[in-house]
Amino acid sequence: MDWKHAINEAAARIEGHAQVTPVMTSDALWDRPVELKLEQLQHTGSFKARGAFNTLLAGPVPEAGVVAASGGNHGAAVAHAATRLGFGAQIFVPEMAGPAKIALIERTGAALTVVPGEYANALEAARAYEASTGAMQVHAYDAPATVAGQGTLTREWERQGLEADTLLIAVGGGGLIAGALAWLQGARKVVAVEPETSCALSAALEAGEAVDVEVSGVAANALGARRIGGICFELAQAHLGESVRVTDASINEAQRALWQTHRLLVEPAGATALAALRSGAYVPAPGERVAVLLCGGNIAPDPLG
């Protein structure tokens, strides 16, 4: 697949629908300056709006509308995009999505069903709904239109003057990092960062194939995919620089650091990439310039809810 072409097309398609999120450089988060991309300021509080808008605008969308399964952020993004574009949406989320993300989806006006269990259970329910109604499934991470949409983030970041040699990116099902790998294709080093207790990508890389993993921990409602997406796995095998895991404690510490130093409020998934740098899970070489993607801000409980 010509990913560069697909991402350029996606960028043109979602212009005016997705936010251009700001960037900054911090001298306070590590012993050298770190470039940050503030994607927690995207519509509905995460990068997911990019893939959602790209998928719906690429169409066609059937009369039955769209359906999506989500740990929370993807569902909110699909619900928002569908509402803005005039399509019906049915969203399935697991109980572990938590009240803040469930409330975020409810505020869009989309139909919402909360499913017992985890993301895999919500996906099963969404597939059953798709089969019975003819609605279009908007996959959270393992679909070309989703990955191309997420790839617009890295494309945008480079156009904003990204100088780093290395990008640290959190991984759940793999849509976000797949988009970065698809756009960069080895031009910069990409480091995958996963919680120790939700690590579908590194488990797959170790096994040589996608495998099921158990998921838990503070970031599981955003990074808790049981199995890595096939698109991400293929791109990671070709282009990924390194994969590291971080503890829940280090994720929480990175959250606090972002708030205390810059008043940046992010959810655990949004702090996971920074946790690798601050905890020493990833150690850059001397002179290596590093950038960190803050991918989501839907904290639970909502501090101002």
HELIX and SHEET records of a PDB file:
HELIX    1   1 TRP A    3  ILE A   14  1                                  12    
HELIX    2   2 GLU A   39  LEU A   41  5                                   3    
HELIX    3   3 HIS A   43  GLY A   45  5                                   3    
HELIX    4   4 LYS A   48  ALA A   58  1                                  11    
HELIX    5   5 ASN A   73  LEU A   85  1                                  13    
HELIX    6   6 GLU A   95  ALA A   97  5                                   3    
HELIX    7   7 PRO A   99  THR A  108  1                                  10    
HELIX    8   8 TYR A  119  THR A  133  1                                  15    
HELIX    9   9 PRO A  144  ARG A  159  1                                  16    
HELIX   10  10 GLY A  175  LEU A  184  1                                  10    
HELIX   11  11 ALA A  200  ALA A  207  1                                   8    
HELIX   12  12 ALA A  220  LEU A  223  1                                   4    
HELIX   13  13 GLY A  230  HIS A  239  1                                  10    
HELIX   14  14 ASP A  248  HIS A  262  1                                  15    
HELIX   15  15 PRO A  268  SER A  279  1                                  12    
SHEET    1   A 6 VAL A  23  SER A  26  0                                        
SHEET    2   A 6 VAL A  34  LEU A  38 -1                                        
SHEET    3   A 6 VAL A 290  LEU A 294  1                                        
SHEET    4   A 6 THR A 166  ALA A 170  1                                        
SHEET    5   A 6 LYS A 189  PRO A 195  1                                        
SHEET    6   A 6 GLU A 242  VAL A 246  1                                        
SHEET    1   B 4 ALA A 111  VAL A 115  0                                        
SHEET    2   B 4 ALA A  89  PRO A  94  1                                        
SHEET    3   B 4 VAL A  66  ALA A  69  1                                        
SHEET    4   B 4 MET A 136  GLN A 137  1                                        
END                                                                             
